[in-house]
Amino acid sequence: MALEKISIEKAKELASKAGVKPGKVKGTEILRFAKAASENIELITWEEFQKILEKNKLAIYASGSWMKVMRQK
């Protein structure tokens, strides 16, 4: 299955089903999906996640229930 660009709404739906939340690597704007905060991952709001996506010209791509943040194609 190929990666397909998805909306933030679709990402929220997939994240909820997978039990993951929006996050970023602490001290950076590197976005991740995570089950919980950790030593390296800080959980953030969906609003902050979306602002970072837009600021850095990033998008969310999915294949099935798997999601990845990448530069917009």
Order of alpha helices (4+ residues) and beta strands (2+ residues): beta-alpha-beta-beta-beta-alpha-beta-beta
